[in-house]
Structures are given as C-alpha cells and as structure tokens.
C-alpha cells in the first residue's frame, strides 16, 4: 500500500513539475514574442494611428487583435506541418511547395527581416549616443566603437543560447510593459474630448482605415520569431505542440492589444488633432513631445529607456529570423554546388553570425538614411508570408486541411488590405 501511494505521489509530482515547466516556457515565449513585436516604433505609433481621428482608431483596435492572432497562428501551424521534427519555416516551404518556391520564399523571408535588423542596429546606436549626450551630459565614444560594442553585445546574447535569450528578453520586457502602463495611467487625468469633437466623414474614415491598418499590423508583428517559437514547442511537445503554441499566441495578442493600444489611446486622448499633426510635422517621438510640452525631464528619460529596451527586445526576435533565413540560403547554395557535400551546421551558424554582426555594425556606423525605403519595399513580402502563404497552405496541404474555417478568409482579406494599404501609403499618397 505504501509503495502504491509513493508511486502515485511520484506521478503527481512529475505531472506538477511538467505543468510548471510548461507555464514557465509559455511565459518566456509570450514575453519574447511581445518583445519582438514592440520596437522603438511604439513611440511613433500614437501619432501614425491617431492622426485619422478617434473613430478609425476604435475600429482598428477591434480588428487588430484577431488579425494579429489569426495570422501568426496560421504561420505557426504552417511551420509545425513539416514532417521533419527539427524543421523550420524553410523546411516546411520546401516540403510543401518544392525547392524552387522554397528558395524564393527563403530569400524573401530573409530580405524582409534583415533590413529591419539593420534598422535596429542604427536605432540602438543613435539612442545610446543621444542618451549619453542629452541625459548623462557626457561626450560619447567614437561612433565606430560605440556601434561595434552595442551590436556585438546584442549578438553575444543570441550566441549564448536560446535559454539565455528568453531570460534576458523576459528581464527587459517587464520594464517595457511597466513604462507603457505607467505613462498610459499618468496621462489619464489629462484626457479630453477634442478627438470626439473632430468632424466625421465616412470616406475619410475608410481611407484612414486603409492606410493605417498596415501600421498597426507591423507594429504588432512578431513573425520573425515564429519559426524558432514553433520549433521550440515541437521539441517539447511533439505532435501536441499546436494547441499549446496557439494558446501562447492568443495570450501574446491579448497582451499586445491591451498594453499597446491603451498607450496609444492614452496619448491620443491627451492631445488634440492639431497637436498630433504638429508632432508628426516635427518628426519626434510622442514622449519627447510630452517632455517639451511639460518641461518634465522624466519623459525625456522614459523616451530613451523605452527606445533602448524596445530595440533590444525586437533585435533578438529579428536576429532569430535573419539567422534562420541566412542559414537556409547558405545551405541551399552549398547543396547546389555539391549535392553530396556534408554540411556542418555549426560552421554555417558561425558564418551567419559573423556576416550579420559585420553587416549590422557597418550599417549602424554609417547611419544610413535610406533604410526606411528599403523597409517599405520588403514589408509587403513579409505580409505575404504572414497572411497569404499560410492560408494557401491550408488549401494545398492535407495535414493542414483540418484548419479550414471562415477565419482563413478573414485573414486573407485583411492581408490583402494590409499589403495594398502599405504600398499605397508609401508610394502613392
């Protein structure tokens, strides 16, 4: 009897330990995905999303949560559909669409993520440089050295391994959430009804929705980390990975919608349409404007801290996607040269790490000003991979047909709006 009780207790203990480990894994990945999505652009999001008025913003808030969740769930399911237990997004594409399509999509995937990573290299260098000058009142080191130290430090965390990355991301995302929530609550007493007094026009409403939905979609985008996320869940849970991964994605989408949109609304309701237009014209972050408006140095510090933390957390997620895409490109090139050659995964990883580090460092040092245009060119490719490809895969791949539903139609329609809206706003408006 005693032995039976001991066995039962042991089983319960093992079950509790597994449940605890699962909760820890889910929390770490939720914060990692949140950090990947929330870059320094969150400081400009209230300006871009609020300029069209309060009513389009309310409508977009209703839509952006489901859009974010369904699109990322579709991409995760696609990554999990590979028959290779250790496969990533490239393996899934090659398996389901063939080597040629796989090569094209892999290059597109890398080309749509890597420029954003380079932008973060520029951003963190400029942010730290500005913090040293304006907040600390010191002379910064030469840009060549500063950019090198910062880029190497960020890549060094990634090289140390996924567990450390998740721990570091968790540590830096908590302050980001705290600052977003703190600023949002701080501004509540200053809310006014100026936005509701603005004239309403149905044509302007739909035009604003058309060009602003892409801004919110890409502000919430965490697809660069989805392949690594799916792979990690598959290693832990095998064929049962999808339900747990979907729950984590749902919580991530809810967290993003709640905290980020509360921050956006709090900023928008504090300012009049004319003030938002002035901030847009001055091309400054929203917290920098509040610092100028109130002569409160706290907002200056907060703007720098949010930018620094947000860039760092987003850098990690985009590095994952960039390295994965570059690894696949290198392997494809080597296999074409010699199909029988043995390829060392460790050597490919080292090459990708060195290439990414040197390229991001060079761009950060040069402080290139054309990166926005590059981002505008490659963002529609990323939207195709995030919104369109997973929906088409459900129609084509037998293993994914069980996921056919009206949600896929919604995702496809919103994806088309996102892509066309992004192109129109960058090249025709």
N, C-alpha and C positions, 0 to 999 in steps of 0.2 A: 504493500500500500504506500509506504513511504517513498519507495522507488518510483512508483507511478506519479505521485504528487511532485517529486523532484523533476520528472520528465515534463510534466505539464507546466510547471513553473519555468523550466528552461525554455520550453516552446513559447510561452507568453513573453518571456524576457527577450528572446530572439525577435519575436514579432514586434515588440515595442521598440527595440533597437533599430529594426528596419524602417519602421514608421518614422522614428525620429530622424534617421539619416535621410529619408525621403523628403521630410519637411525642410531640413537644412538645405538639401540640394535645390528644392523648388524655390526657396527664399533667395539663395545665392544667384540662381539664374534669373529670377524675376528682377532683381536689382541690376544684374549685368545687362539684361535687355533694356531696362529702363534707362540705364546709363548710356547705352549705345544710341538710344533714340534722342535723348535730351542733350544736344550740343549747345555751344555758345549762342546758336541762333535763337534760343528761347528768350534771350534778351531783346530780340527784334520782333519776335512773334506777335506780341500785343499790338505793335504798330502795323505790321502787314495784315494781320487778321482783323483788326478793329477799324481800319480806315473806311471800310464799306458800310459801317453802321452796325447797330446792335442786333437788328433782326436777322441779317445773314449770319452773324456770329452765333446766335442761338440755334439756328437751323444747322449750321455746320457742327456744332457741339453734339447735337443729336446723332448726326451721321458719322462723325469721325471715329467714335468708339467702335461701333460694329465694323466699319471699314478696316480699321487697324487690326482688329482681332481676326476677322474672316480671311483677310489677305495673308497674314502671317501664319495662320493655321493651315491654309492651303499650301503654302510653301513648305512648311514643316512636314506635312503629310507627304508631299512630293519627295522630300529628302529621305523620309523613312521608308519610301516604297522601293528603294534599291534592294536587290537580292543580296548584295554584299553587306554583311553585318557591320563592317568598318567603313562603308562607303559614305561619301559626302555628296553635295549637290551635283558636282561634275559627274561622279559615277552614275547617279540617277539619270542625268540628262543623256549620257552616252548610252546607257542601257535601254532607255525608252525611246529616244529619238535618233539614235545612230551616232557614229563617230564624227561625221561632218557637222551635224547640228550641234553635237556636244562641243566641238572645237569652237564654233561660232559663239555659242552661248557662254562658254567658259571665258573667252576673250572679252565678250560684252560684260559679263559679270565682274571681271577684274577691272575693266576700263571704267565701269560705273562706280566702283568703290574706291579705287586707288587715288583718283584726283581729290576725293573728299578727305582721305587720309592726309594728303599733302596740304590741303587747306588747313587741317588741324595743326600740322607742323608749323605753318605760318602763324596761325592764330595763337598757339601757346607761346611762341617766341615773342610776338607783339604784346601779348597780355602780361607776361612776366617782365618784359622790358618797361612797359608802361607802369606796372606796379612798383618797380624799383625806383623809377623817376618820380612819379606823382604821389604815391602813398608813403614810400620809405624815404624819399628825398635824397637818394644816393645816385652815384654815377654807375650805370650798368656796365657789365663787361663787354668786350667786343662782340658784335652780333655773331661772328663766325664761331666763337667759343660758346656763347650762350645757347645758340640753336643746337650745336652739337651735344652739349650736356643734356639739354631737355629731351631731344629725340632719343638719344642713347638710353636715358633713364626710363623713358616710357617703353621702348622696345625691350629693355632689360627685364622689366616686369613680365612681359609676354614670354620671353625666353625662359624665365624661371619656371613656367609651367602653368597649366590651367587652374590648379587649385589656388595658387598664389594670386593669379589674376582675379579670380572670383572673390577672394578675401579682400584684395586691395580695392576692387570695384565696390564691394559692399561697404567698405570703410569710407570711401569718398562720396558715394551716392547718398548716404544718410544726411551729411551736411547739406547737400544739394536740395534734398526734399525739405529739410528744415528751413533753409533760406527761402525757398519758393513759398512755403506755407507761411513763414514769418512775415515776409513782405506783403503777401496777399492779405493777411489779417491786419497788418499795420495800416494798410490803405483803406480798410473798410469804413472808418469814420469820415473819410473824405469823398465817399461815393456821392454822385449827384445824378440828376435825371437829364443832363444835357444830351446824352446819346438818344434818349427816347423822344426828345423834342425835335430831332432832326427829321426833315421831310422824308416820306416813304414813297418809293417808286418801284413798281413791280419789275420793270425792265432792268433798272439798276440793281435790284435785288438778285435777279438771276445772273446778271453779268458778274456781280461781286462773288456769288457762289462759284461760278465757273472758273474764275481766275484765282480764288483764294483756297478752294478745297485742296489743290496741289500743295500749297504752302503748309497746310496742317498735316497732310498725309506724310510729307517728307520730314516734318518736324517730329512726327511720331514713328518714323521708320526705323526699325531695328533688324531689318533683313540681313545686313552683313554678318550678324552673329547667329542667324537661324540655323545654318548648316552645322556649325560647331555645337549649338544647342541640341539639335536633333540627334547628332552623333553621340553626345554625352548621355542623353536619355536612353538611346538604344543600347549602349554598352551596359547601362544599369538595369534596364527593364526588358530588354529583348523585344519580342513581338508585342509586348504590352505597353510599349512606350507612348503610343499615340494619346490615350486618354489623359495620362499624367502631363504630357507635354502641352496638350490643349488647355488643361486647367491652369498651367503656369502662364500660358499666353493670354488667357482670359483675365487673370489677375493683373498681368502686366498692362494690358489695355485699359483696365479699370483704373489702375494707379496713374497711368499717363493722363487719361481723360480727367480724372479728379483733380490731381495736383496742378497739372499744366494749364488746364482750362480755367481753374479757379484763379490762377495767377494772371492769365490773360484777361478774364472778366474784371478782376480787381483793378488792373491797370487801366483798362478801357473805361470803366465806370468812374474812375477818378479824373479822367481827362475829358475835355470837350473835343468834338470833331476838329476844331481849329487847332487845338494844341497837338493832337495826334498828327495832323498834317505838318505842323511845324517840326515835330520830332523827325518825321520822315524826311523832310527837306534838309534838316541838319545832319541826317545820317548818323545818329548816335544811338546807343543802347538805351532802353527805356529807363533803367536805373540811373544811368548817367544824367538823363533829363531830370529825374526827380532830385538828384543831388544838386543840380544847377538851380532848380526851382525853389528848393527849401534851404539851400546853403548847409545841407546836412552831410558832413563828410562820411557818415555811416553808409550812405547809398553809394558813394564812390568806392569804398572798400567792398561792399556787397557785390557791386558790378564786377569787380576784378575777381573776387572769390568765386562767384557763380561761373564766370567765364573759364577760370582756371580748372575748377572741378569738372564742369561740364565737358570741356575739351578733352581732359584726361580720360574720363569715363567713355566718351564716344570714340576716342582714339583706340582704346582696347578692342572694342567691337569691330571697328573698321579694319584694324590690323588683322583680326582673325579672318575676315572675308578676303582681304587683299592677299595674305599669305596663302590661303587655300586656293584662290584663283591662280596665283602665280605658280604655285607648286604644280597645279594641273597643266598649265601651259608648258612648263619646263619638261614635265614627264611626256607630254604629247610630242614635243619636238624631239626628244631623245629617242622615243619609240619609232618615230618616222625615219630617223637616221639609221637606227639599228634595232629592228623589232625583237631581236634575241638578246639584247644587252640587259644585264642585271642592273637595276636602278636602285641606288641607295637612298632610302627615304631621308636619312639623317643628312646626307650631303645636299639633297635638294632643299631641305629645310634651311640649312646653313646658307646656301646661295640666296634663297628668297629673303632671309633675314638681312643679309649684307646688302642686297640690292635695294630693299625697301628702306633700310636705315640711311644709306648714302643718298638715295633719291630724295627722300623726305628732308634730310638735312640740307641738301643743295637748294631745294626749293624754299625751305624756311630761311636760309641765309640770304637768298636772292630776293625774298619778299615779293614774289611775282604777283602782279596785279591783274592778270588775265584769268585767274583760276575760276572766277565766277562764271565766265562764259563757258569754260570747259565743263563746269558742273551743269550748266544749263543744257549743254549738248548731250551729256551722258545720263542725266536724270531720267529721261523717258525710257532709256534702255533698262534701267533698274526697275521702273514701274512695270514694264513689260514682263520682266522676270517675276516680280512680286504679285502682280494682279492677273496677268493674262495667261502665262505659262501653266500655273497650277490648275486653272480652270480647264484649259485644253487637255491637260494630262488626265483629268477625271474622265473625260470623254474617250480618251485613247487607251488608257492603261487599265486592264482588267482588275488589278489589285486595288485600284482607286475608285472603281465604279460604285462601290457601296456608299461613297460620299456624295453622290449626285443629289442635289437639292436646289431649292429656289435661292439659297444663299449664294450659290455659284453665279447665278445670273446677276444678282445684286453686285457681287464683287467685280464681275466683268464690266458691267455698265459704269460703275464708279471708277474702275481702272481706266476705261476709255476717256471718261471726263477728266481724270487726273492727267493723263498723257496729253490730251489735246489742250487742256487748260494751261498746262505748264508751257507747252510750245507756243501757244497764242500769247501768253503773258510776257514771255521772254523775247519773242521775235516780231510780234505784230501789234503790240499795244504799248 
